[in-house]
Amino acid sequence: MDSIPASAARAVTQNAAGISAAKQSAQVEAFSDEETGQAEVQRVAAAELRQFIERIERLEKEKQTIADDIREVISEAKGRGYDTKAMKTILRLRKKDANERLEEEAILDVYMAALGMV
């Protein structure tokens, strides 16, 4: 048997790999992103994602502005002598349903009585 030099074998293998890669490249290029619509989908998805992110950023900014306004009102109430801790408790209670609030108050009364706080 004739032996093929190692360098020749490598050249044949590399040439075959090059042909295979060229075929794959040609297959990929046969249908571009524009032809398959993939590029349009990517542009639309990117634009939509950007819109969501920008909306969230605007809302976060508004939320921070509102939080700053609330702190300012609480500070003003404190400056006029109101108990801000009590005000915050009232705000928390007003958010609750009347039945839920009554149940919470009843449980609190029972616990306070059990601890001799009444």
N, C-alpha and C positions, 0 to 999 in steps of 0.2 A: 504494500500500500504506500501510496505517496503521501507524504505528510505535508500539510499546508502550514506555511510559516505563521506564527502567532499574529504577526502584524497584518498579514493578509486576511486572516480570519476576523480580526477586529474591524478591518475596513469593510468587509462584507456585512458584518453585523450592524455596523454603524450606518451603512448605506441602506440596509433593509429598515432600520429604525427610522431613518430620515424619510424614506418613502412612506412608511406607515404614518408618521407624523404629518407629512404633507397631505395624505389622504384625509386624515382626521381634520386638518385645518380646512381643506376644501369642503368637507361635509359641513363644518361649522359655518363657513362663509356662504354656503349655498342658501341658507336662510338667515338673513341678518335680523337683528333685533327689531328693526323698523318693519321688516316683512312679517314677522311673527306678531307684532304688536307689543312685544315685551318692553321696548324702549318707552312707548307711550304709557304703559301700565306703571313703569318705574317713575316716570315724570309725574303722573297723576298721584301715585302713592306718596311721593316725596312732597308734592305741593300740599296734599291733604294733611300729611303728618306735620308739615311746617305750620299750617293753619291751626291745628290742634295745639301745638306747642305754644304758638303766639297767643292764642286765646287763654290758655292756662296761665301764661306769664302775666297777661293783663288782669286776670281775675286775682292772681296772687298779689299784684300791686294794689288792686282795689281793696282786697282783704286787709292788707297792711295799713292802708289809709284809714279804713273803718276802725281797725283795732286802735290806731293812734287817736282817732276821734273819741272813741269810748274812754280811753285812758284820760283824755283831756276833760271829758264831762265828769268822770269820777274824781279827778283832781279838783275840779271846780266845786263839786259837792262837798268834798272834804274841806276845802278852804272856807266854805260857808258853815262848817260845823256838823255836817251830817256824818253818821257812822257808816262808812263805806262797806264795811264787812256785813252789816245788817242789810244794806241795800243790795249787795251781791246775793245774799241769801234770799231776799224777796224776789229778785230776778230769776233765780234758780227755781223757786217754788212756783212762780207764775207760769213757767214753761210746762209744768206738770198738769196732768188732768186732775180735776177736783177730787175725784175718788182716790186716785193715787196719792195725792197730797194728804187727804184725810187719813188714809191707811198709814202713811209714813208718820204722821203726827201721833196717831194712836199707839203705834209701836214705840215711838220715842217716849211717850208718857208712861207706858208700861215699864220700859227699861229704866227710866228715871225713878219711878216708884220702887222698883226692885232694888235699886242702889241707894234708896233713901234720899234722893235728891229733891223730892217734892215736898 
